[in-house]
């Protein structure tokens, strides 16, 4: 019985670590995977580096982004951090001065 009582604090610490660190990280990974899987052509996205662009084409693991009129880059699909908004009909977002 004494040995079991000595292990109880260790088990409690491991359970706390699981709920505070590992579980939230797994949830974030699932959310990012769902976001990257749900990307569609025409959406405005932000890459993990902070560069914004409009998705022009998609493959399994790559995407082509238009970052400026007439300027496209090819990136790893995993580099997309968030979806900013869908593109307007002209393909470019209107700025605050418009």
Residue pairs with C-beta under 8 A, 6 or more apart in sequence:
32 81
35 80
35 82
35 83
36 77
36 78
36 80
38 83
39 45
39 55
39 58
39 63
39 77
39 80
39 83
40 55
40 58
41 55
41 56
41 57
41 58
42 54
42 55
42 86
42 87
42 91
43 54
43 55
43 83
43 84
43 85
43 86
43 87
44 52
44 53
44 54
44 55
44 83
44 84
44 85
44 86
44 87
44 93
45 52
45 53
45 54
45 55
45 65
45 80
45 81
45 82
45 83
45 84
46 52
46 80
46 81
46 82
46 83
46 84
47 53
47 65
47 75
47 79
47 80
47 81
48 79
48 80
48 81
49 79
51 65
51 67
52 67
52 84
53 65
53 66
53 67
53 73
54 65
54 66
54 87
54 91
54 92
55 63
55 64
55 65
56 64
56 65
56 66
56 72
57 63
57 64
58 64
58 77
59 77
60 77
61 76
61 77
61 78
62 74
62 75
62 76
62 77
63 74
63 75
63 76
63 77
63 80
64 72
64 73
64 74
64 75
65 72
65 73
65 74
65 75
66 72
66 91
67 73
69 92
85 93
87 93
88 94
